């Protein structure tokens, strides 16, 4: 698994580096909520992106690494954890019955909130989160109640899946460290000039008094 993971991580870094020239600083107001996927992530730290790097840049890479870990866990679950695999299939079937705006997103957007924070006094007519939450209400039957033995077996399989995810995550971080040079070069070439230009523009606006002053 280690060798195939190294190849997959290298390919994911290649894809992120191809996307990086298209990144632009956000012009919208900042969000108040931290991204649970990126904040304090060992993947972000392994890539060397945990200091002074815009969140969108971090997120695009961390999501690609999460996809790799998820694929390893899915394969392990399908081969070794039949009860958990069955429950996950049933969950996916139920989700597919409704509208899912968070499915099929590019890695740069996957896992981010569906809707921006509302402006004070300007409520939305509807939100994507509301559409996703209510579209399949009442359309699918409730899941079958598990027996006590099945619940205990499912807890064991969940623990094994978590252990698999932790092991795969550590291997991904080790493989990712081999690409820190390429990642740093990409940040230096495509991200830092834009951040510096944005800061210079902001400083210029702060130094220039509004018209009519003086």
Secondary structure, DSSP 8 states (H G I E B T S, - for coil): -HHHHHHHHHHHHHHHHHHHTT-----S---SS--TTTTT-HHHHHTT-SSS--HHHHHHHHHHHHHHHHHHHHHHHHHH-HHHHHHHHHHHHHHHTS--TTSS--TTTTTS-SS---BTTB--S--HHHHHHHTTTTTS-------HHHHHHHHHHHHHHHHHHHHHHHHHHHHHHTTHHHHHHHIIIIIHHHHHHHHHHHHHHHHS--TT--
